[in-house]
């Protein structure tokens, strides 16, 4: 199978806007070597770059998956809102013609929502799902320690009696070309005033007719053809304040205002190229920018503004190709595809971004395509249109498949790109592992609360003083509040950590506790264990075991001496053979493998052997940590806690007021070797101290399979709970579901949740079980500040003003952050028959953030969620199949 993409010879007509070409490298290149050896084996098409598993991956790693549910179908009116023309002198981003006349004229859609990025309204559901339970009297928790806070929102203000009108525009004789339809209407902009028009549907704040349902007729002449067109504008109705179309009009207007500020649209967000920061030591550019989103909140329409940054590399795709050829000329094609496929590149001549889906090795810039009435090469096209001279005429072409909405808007399905003019964006895994690089970036991206507030207010002032932007808002009787929105928060009570021998330690303001003098809550003896280590590190390993033993004694953790197996070589196969030998001769409780570096194949071999073939918990440790005096002590303490957890022990717990309760976490990660497959991991608590868990992970290729597996795994967890608790089922079930995007909530609510309810009804024998189902969202743009401004403390809750009136939701800050600005986590309750008061549900959620045993402090999400992520990540990255069932009641994946 070759790397050629389907339709790879389609023209490059989609590329627009001029810019310069990249400087060429002086080293020998792919082109100078004759385009590479012709005898190289054909590469396999790789659909996503493989990444190396880390030993302790941070939450939110790159393999993170969110299951994509079937796209919701928009309403008839919203279908016409594919692209909008902002009339009356607007200066928004140019609309892309979408072709077709369309049908329209239905009543305005109902619901609230916001437009993410530059998504056309036709791509969004016409109605937001209302998930707030009708029986819920209030979602605001009782204030026990109130505090005034600021949030990164500005109020959108309109005149009290302002009304948004919707009209249907018909043109005779019939004209299907959207751009022509917009031009014909634009000739009457003085009569229409401020308006938005997509070619069929017109929105304006002006009343064009005297009675509902009436029409007004206008005429326009096409000067080139001499044809006179009749435009019939019929009043459809008023769009109620807060309805979906109403909110989207606001979003489109604001995007027009951002363009007026001379900000550049890259992907979904706007950036300021004039304020770019150059980081030459690492060949990076950093563009500061803003994410904005307007939506209906509890009482007001608010605009969320977040400061963001775009990382651009001073390296073209052709530079990457040359690097791959120099490093491995026999398999450079495979290496290049692994590097590029899935990457986002930017073409600086038009500042557009593209996702690379394939490489067309059979085409190059000298290939011709039909452009208007002639055939020209890609190189000639670039020279004529953008004054860019392509230097390497032997480079293959990159293939980008246009998004469905862009195809509907008239773009070709396949876009071919020349690597020489495509610059890479974002950071690779290796770059993220470069401490100096990340420190250099953090100087600009890790913004303190006071600096962030200054930037937000500067943004507001920039808008307020831009006459073009303000004129656009005035045309719709709209204005922007000058100050950040103030909310009332609540500071939850500090938790007390319960250790062994009745030790109790306050979590403290920093919510981190020291395990140096702690006793484990439940120390499990580890008498039979094996250490596998390369021969050259045997001495350092012996010293580390002594340090580990001292740490274990301090924790009251009975740890015997290990059986030591040395390796002459340290390849993946050597570890696999040693593991096979060890498990054939004995049945150790745990095996520790000391490895010289973080090579993924070695880690995969160890985990596959011990998680699938011969189930036994493993502890992988880097050899560099064995003999580092500064690191060995702290590392040994953490490893001792981990080892005890992996064989069934527990280090600490909290007071639990909900006896007989089961807490479940669920998350999803992609399989890095199979793009069509993902793994859903579920972890469920089995006892009242939330120190014992049952886990399982299953693959799925679509939403129905995921939903069914999730429900079946919950049933397995309930049976295990009965086994552990004398035949009793949980009195309450709390489910924290991670990995769900905003657009996937209806699918989760209507399919996944219903499947779980059906299975639970079967287990409990009736639908009267007590369950609460919450969606956990970490990647949000909301930021919260004290009035100072500073970061609020851990345990801060916000459940008013910026929450959604159609949801039962709240924000929680679970951690204390001393660098940068803290990010709250959003919780959305989709289903609740437990009926805890809001403040108690918030408190329990915060408690669970203290129970992740890999860190003696709070984590961003409830511990079962974090455990589920660790498990899904391990399976998706390393073992790529279901782990052995014998490990299901151990935290072997820590």
C-alpha positions, 0 to 999 in steps of 0.5 A, a space after each residue: 500500500 502506497 502513501 498516495 491519497 485518493 484524489 491527490 491530483 485535485 488542483 490547489 485552488 483553495 489556497 489564497 493570500 500572499 506570503 514569502 517562502 522559507 529559507 532552505 537548509 544548507 545540508 544535503 537534502 532529499 532533492 539533492 540526493 535525487 529524490 531518494 532511492 527508488 529501491 526503498 520498500 513501499 511505506 505503509 500508510 500511517 494514519 496517526 503518529 505513534 508516541 512513546 509511552 511515558 512512565 507517569 503520563 500527566 493527565 490530558 496526554 496526547 492520546 486522549 480520545 473523546 468518543 464522537 457521537 453521531 452529528 445532531 441534525 440542525 433545524 431547517 432555519 439553522 441549515 440555511 445559516 451555513 455562512 453569513 454575510 455581515 451587511 451594512 459595511 461590516 468587515 468580517 471574515 469573507 464568507 465561503 460560497 456554499 452553492 445551492 438555493 436551499 429551502 428555508 423559512 421555518 420558525 426560529 429554533 429554540 435553545 441556548 448555546 455558543 459557537 465554538 471557534 468559526 463553526 458555521 451555525 449550520 454545523 451546530 444542533 439547533 437546540 441545546 439539550 435541557 438536562 436540568 432535572 425538573 424536580 431540582 429546586 436549586 442547584 446553588 449550594 449553601 454558602 458556608 464560606 462565601 467570597 467575591 470572585 472575578 471571572 473572565 466574562 464580559 456582559 453583553 448589553 442590549 436595549 431592553 426592547 431590542 428584537 431580532 427579526 428573521 426573514 426569508 429571501 427569495 430571488 427571481 429569476 432563480 439564482 443558485 450562486 450564494 455569492 451572487 445572491 449576497 451581492 444582489 441584497 448588498 446593493 440595498 444595505 442602506 435600506 436594510 441597515 445592520 443585517 446578517 445574510 447567508 444567501 437565504 435567511 436574513 437576520 436584522 434588528 430592523 423591522 422591514 414590514 409592518 405586519 408579521 408574515 408580510 413581504 417587501 419587494 426590491 429589485 437589483 440589476 446585474 450590470 454585467 448580464 443586464 438581468 433584473 432580479 426581484 428580491 422578495 423578503 418575507 417576515 418569518 418571525 421574531 427570534 426570542 432572546 436567548 434562542 440559539 440563532 439569537 446567540 449565534 448572531 452575537 457570536 458572528 458579530 463579535 468575530 467581525 469585531 475581532 477582524 476589525 482589530 486586525 487580528 488574524 483568524 487561525 483555525 478557530 481563534 484569533 491571533 495577533 501577528 503584530 505581537 508575535 514572540 520569536 524564540 530563536 533558540 528553539 526555532 519557534 514563534 509564539 502568537 498571542 491571541 484570544 478565544 471568545 464565546 458568547 452564550 446565555 448564562 443564568 441571567 445574562 448573555 455573557 462573553 467568555 474571553 480567554 488569553 491563548 497562544 499559538 505555537 508555530 515552528 520555523 520549520 517547513 514540512 520539507 525540512 522534516 522530509 530532508 531530516 528523515 532522509 538524512 537520518 534513515 535514507 532507506 525508510 525515510 518515507 515511513 518516517 516522514 509519514 509518521 511525523 506528518 500524518 495527523 499534523 496541523 500545518 499553516 501556509 503563511 501566504 494565507 495563514 490557513 491551517 490544514 490537517 495532513 491526512 496523507 502523502 502523495 509520493 507520485 506527485 510533485 510541484 511540477 505536476 500539472 492541473 487545470 486552472 481556469 482555461 489552461 494547464 499549469 504546474 503547482 509551482 507555476 501556480 504558486 509563482 503567479 498567484 503568490 509570487 513564491 518560487 518553489 525551489 525543490 521541484 522533487 518534493 512530494 505533495 501533502 494531502 489534506 482532506 477538507 472538513 465536511 462543512 468546507 466541502 458543503 461550502 464549495 471547497 474541493 474534497 482534497 487539498 494538495 499542499 507543497 511541503 516547502 511552504 507548509 510550516 508546522 504548528 504545535 509541539 511534538 512529544 520530544 519537544 514537550 519533554 525538553 525542559 529548557 524549551 518548555 521553560 522558554 515557552 512558559 515565560 510567555 504562556 504561564 500567565 499569572 492571574 494579575 497579568 491575565 486580568 490586565 490582558 483581558 482589560 486591555 482586550 476590552 479597551 482595544 475593542 471599546 476604542 476601535 470605531 469600526 468594531 463599535 459601529 458594527 455593534 451599534 448597528 445591532 443595538 449591542 454593547 460590551 460591558 467594560 468590567 469583568 463579571 463578578 460572582 459569589 463563590 464558596 470555599 469548601 471545608 478543608 479535608 483531613 487525611 486519615 492514615 494508618 494507626 489513627 494518624 490524621 493530617 490536615 490537607 492544608 491550604 496547599 492540599 499536599 501532605 507529606 508521607 515521610 513520617 506517615 503510616 500506610 492506611 492498609 500496608 500489604 506485606 510484599 515478601 516475594 518480589 523480583 528485580 530485573 536490572 541490566 548488569 551495569 546498573 546492578 550496584 546502583 540497584 542494590 543501593 536503591 533497594 536499601 533506600 526503598 527498604 528504609 522508606 517502606 519501614 517508615 511507612 510500616 510497609 513489610 518489604 522483603 528482599 527481592 530476587 535479583 535477575 541481571 541482564 547482559 543486554 537491555 533490549 525489549 526482547 531481553 526483558 520479555 525473556 527474563 520475565 518469562 523465566 521468572 514467572 515460570 520458576 516462581 509466582 512473585 507478587 510484583 516484578 520491578 524492572 529497571 530500564 536505562 531509558 524511556 524507549 517505548 518498545 521496552 515498556 510495551 514488552 514489559 507491560 504486555 507480558 505482565 498485564 496480558 500473558 502472565 498477570 502480575 503487577 509491575 513497577 518500571 523505574 528509570 536507572 538514572 533514578 537509582 543512583 542519584 543521591 538527590 532523587 533516590 530518597 523521594 523516588 523511593 518513597 513514592 515507589 514504595 507507596 505505589 508498590 503497596 497500592 499495586 498489590 492491594 494496599 492503601 495509603 490514606 482515606 477520608 471521612 465518608 458520610 455516604 456509606 454503601 456508596 459506589 463511585 465510578 470513573 470512566 474515560 476513553 483513550 485512542 489505540 495508537 496502533 489502530 485509528 479506528 479503535 479506542 479503549 474505554 476504561 472503568 474503575 469502580 470503588 468497592 468499599 466505604 473507605 474508597 481504597 479498593 477498586 475494581 477495573 476493566 477496560 474494553 475496546 470499541 469502534 463506535 458509540 453503540 459499542 462503547 455504551 453497551 460495554 460501559 453498561 456491561 462493565 458497570 454490571 460486573 463492578 456491581 457483582 464484584 461489590 456484592 462479593 466484597 460486601 456480603 451480597 449487598 448492592 450499593 445504596 448509591 452510585 456516583 458516576 463521573 464520566 470524562 472524555 465528553 465534548 459539548 456536542 456529544 452530550 445529547 448522545 451520552 444522555 440519550 444512548 449511553 445513560 439509557 443503556 446504563 439505566 436499563 442494565 441497573 434496572 435488571 440488576 436491582 430488579 426495579 428502576 428505583 436505584 439511586 444514581 447520579 451521572 456527572 460529566 467531567 470537563 477539564 478543557 474549558 476556557 473559564 478562569 476565576 480570580 480573587 478580587 486582588 487578583 490572585 488564584 482562588 484556593 483549592 475547594 472553591 466552588 462557583 455555581 451561579 452567574 456563569 453556569 448554564 440555566 438549562 443544566 445542573 452544573 458547577 465549577 470546582 477548583 480542586 488544586 492550589 496553584 502557585 504558578 500561572 492561572 488556575 483552571 477550574 473543572 466543570 461538572 454537569 449533572 445529567 441524571 440524579 436520583 440520589 438527590 443530595 443537596 448541591 453543597 453535599 454533591 460538591 463536597 463529595 466531588 472535592 473529597 474524591 480529588 484527594 484519593 489518587 494514590 500516585 500523588 499525596 495531594 489533590 488532582 484535577 478530577 475525582 480519583 476514579 476518573 484519574 484511575 480510569 484515564 491511567 488505565 485507558 492510557 496504558 492500554 491504548 499506548 502500550 498493550 493494545 488489548 484487554 488486560 488479564 481479568 486476574 488484575 481487575 481488583 488491583 491498581 496495577 496500572 499506577 
